[in-house]
Amino acid sequence: MMKTHWIAITGGIGSGKSLVTQIFGELGVPHLDADEANRQIINSPQHAALREIRHALGDKAIDVSGCLNRDFVRETVFQHPALKRQLEQILHPHIFAALQIQQNQVAPHTLYGLIELPTLHENSVFRQLVERVLLIVADENVRIERVKARSHLNEKQIRAIIANQISDEQRLRFADDVLHNSGSLNDLRAHVLRQHQFYQTIFNQENQHNVTF
């Protein structure tokens, strides 16, 4: 039986992770998204994670619809940074379990898939879900312009976000593969295609090596 190999796709804000994932998708590569798994959890009334968060942060942490009160939680975490880690300790096991379920639902005979894990290096527990890490990098000024174009944030705010994230130099220590995304869309498509062909080669070879008779 062919094994599906999983790759983490990660990178800083504005690096282009979602676009890269979309192009891989056009090549038939399935992808999962940790942020989307998190959104489904915090927007699911009666989810066990929300009961744990209510117990930790109080009734105001849950809104009238039974979902996470994101404004309250964001402000609370901002005022009490230690609560951020507590919140992660509650949510991460649920996100991990949700991604595992989604992995098991991927069609048989799928050679490889991607999991978008923006904060993989800060939260290494998710490394257990993947075999390789693909880091997306781009020039900082390019990243800033991308974020400005898609959000209401100004340059100062974006630079502050970048400053609060780990650097690409730190991410490189954990990356198996690096994809540069500072050029044109055509350049990016060419980079993705080469990476796709590389993954097809190494994973096909690995599957053939592991075939038992």
C-alpha positions in Angstrom: 0.0 0.0 0.0 1.4 3.4 -1.0 2.2 5.8 1.8 1.1 9.4 1.6 4.0 11.7 2.6 3.3 15.0 4.3 5.2 18.2 4.0 4.8 21.3 6.2 4.6 24.6 4.3 5.6 27.5 6.5 7.0 31.0 6.4 6.5 34.5 7.7 3.6 36.9 7.1 3.4 38.0 3.5 5.8 35.3 2.2 3.0 33.8 0.0 2.3 30.5 1.7 -1.4 30.4 0.6 -0.5 31.2 -3.0 2.2 28.5 -3.1 -0.3 26.0 -1.7 -2.9 27.0 -4.3 -0.4 26.4 -7.1 0.5 23.0 -5.6 -3.3 22.4 -5.5 -3.5 23.1 -9.3 -1.0 20.2 -9.7 -3.3 17.9 -7.8 -1.6 18.1 -4.4 -4.0 18.1 -1.4 -3.4 20.4 1.4 -4.6 20.9 5.0 -4.5 24.2 7.0 -3.8 24.4 10.7 -5.3 27.9 10.9 -8.5 26.7 9.3 -8.7 23.8 11.7 -8.3 26.3 14.5 -11.1 28.4 13.1 -13.4 25.4 12.9 -12.7 24.6 16.5 -13.2 28.1 18.0 -16.4 28.5 15.9 -18.0 25.2 17.0 -20.3 25.8 20.0 -19.9 23.0 22.7 -16.5 22.0 21.4 -14.4 20.5 24.2 -11.7 23.1 23.6 -14.2 25.9 24.2 -15.2 24.4 27.5 -11.6 24.2 28.5 -11.1 27.9 27.5 -14.1 29.0 29.5 -12.8 27.2 32.5 -9.4 28.9 32.1 -10.4 32.4 31.1 -14.0 32.7 32.4 -17.4 33.0 30.9 -16.5 36.2 28.9 -14.2 34.1 26.8 -17.2 32.6 25.0 -19.7 34.8 23.1 -23.5 34.6 23.1 -23.4 32.2 20.1 -21.2 29.7 22.1 -18.1 30.4 20.0 -14.8 32.0 21.1 -15.1 35.6 22.0 -12.0 36.5 20.0 -11.9 40.2 20.9 -12.0 39.4 24.6 -9.5 36.6 24.4 -7.1 38.8 22.2 -7.2 41.6 24.7 -6.8 39.3 27.7 -3.8 37.6 26.2 -2.3 40.9 25.3 -2.6 42.1 28.9 -1.5 38.8 30.4 1.1 37.1 28.0 1.4 34.0 30.1 -2.2 33.2 29.1 -1.2 32.9 25.5 0.8 29.8 26.3 -2.1 28.4 28.3 -4.5 29.0 25.4 -2.1 27.3 23.0 -1.8 24.3 25.4 -5.6 24.0 25.2 -6.0 24.5 21.5 -3.0 22.7 20.0 -3.9 19.1 20.9 -7.3 19.7 19.3 -5.8 21.2 16.2 -3.3 18.3 16.1 -6.1 15.7 16.3 -8.2 17.5 13.7 -5.3 17.5 11.2 -4.6 13.8 11.9 -8.3 13.0 11.1 -8.0 15.1 7.9 -4.8 13.3 6.9 -6.6 9.9 7.2 -9.4 11.1 5.0 -7.1 11.9 2.0 -7.7 9.7 -1.0 -5.7 6.4 -1.1 -2.7 6.4 -3.5 -2.1 10.1 -2.9 1.7 10.4 -3.1 2.1 13.5 -0.9 0.2 16.4 0.6 0.9 19.7 2.3 -0.1 21.1 5.7 0.1 24.8 6.1 1.7 25.4 9.5 2.6 29.1 9.8 4.0 28.8 13.3 5.6 25.3 13.0 8.9 26.3 14.5 7.4 28.0 17.5 5.1 25.0 18.1 7.3 22.0 17.3 4.6 19.4 18.3 3.2 19.7 14.8 6.4 18.4 13.4 5.2 14.9 14.2 2.6 15.3 11.4 5.1 15.8 8.6 8.3 14.3 7.1 9.7 17.5 5.5 9.4 21.2 5.9 9.1 23.6 2.9 10.0 27.2 3.9 8.6 30.0 1.7 10.8 33.1 1.8 10.6 36.5 0.2 12.3 39.9 0.6 10.9 41.9 3.5 9.8 44.9 1.4 7.9 42.5 -0.9 6.2 40.9 2.1 5.2 44.3 3.5 3.6 45.4 0.2 1.7 42.2 -0.1 0.2 42.5 3.4 -0.7 46.2 2.9 -2.5 45.2 -0.3 -4.7 42.6 1.4 -5.3 44.2 4.8 -6.0 47.5 6.6 -2.5 47.4 8.3 0.0 50.1 7.7 3.8 49.6 7.2 4.6 50.2 10.9 2.1 47.7 12.1 3.3 45.1 9.6 6.9 45.6 10.5 5.9 45.1 14.2 4.3 41.8 13.3 7.4 40.7 11.4 9.6 41.7 14.3 7.5 39.6 16.7 7.9 36.5 14.4 11.0 34.4 14.3 13.3 35.3 11.5 13.8 33.4 8.2 17.4 32.7 9.4 15.9 30.8 12.4 13.3 29.1 10.2 16.1 27.9 7.9 17.6 25.8 10.6 14.5 23.6 10.5 13.7 23.7 6.8 14.4 20.8 4.4 13.5 22.8 1.3 13.3 26.5 0.5 11.2 28.2 -2.1 11.9 31.8 -3.0 8.9 34.0 -3.8 10.0 37.5 -4.5 9.5 37.5 -8.2 6.6 37.3 -10.6 3.7 34.8 -10.6 5.3 33.0 -13.5 8.6 32.7 -11.6 6.7 31.2 -8.6 4.8 28.7 -10.8 8.1 27.5 -12.2 9.6 27.2 -8.7 6.6 25.2 -7.5 6.7 22.9 -10.5 10.3 22.1 -9.9 9.6 21.4 -6.3 6.6 19.2 -7.2 8.8 17.2 -9.6 11.4 16.8 -6.9 8.9 15.5 -4.4 7.4 13.1 -6.9 10.9 11.7 -7.5 12.0 11.2 -3.9 8.6 10.0 -2.6 8.2 7.5 -5.5 11.7 6.2 -4.8 10.9 5.9 -1.1 7.6 4.1 -1.7 9.3 1.6 -4.1 12.1 1.0 -1.5 9.5 0.2 1.2 7.3 -2.1 -0.9 7.0 -5.5 0.8 6.2 -8.7 -1.0 
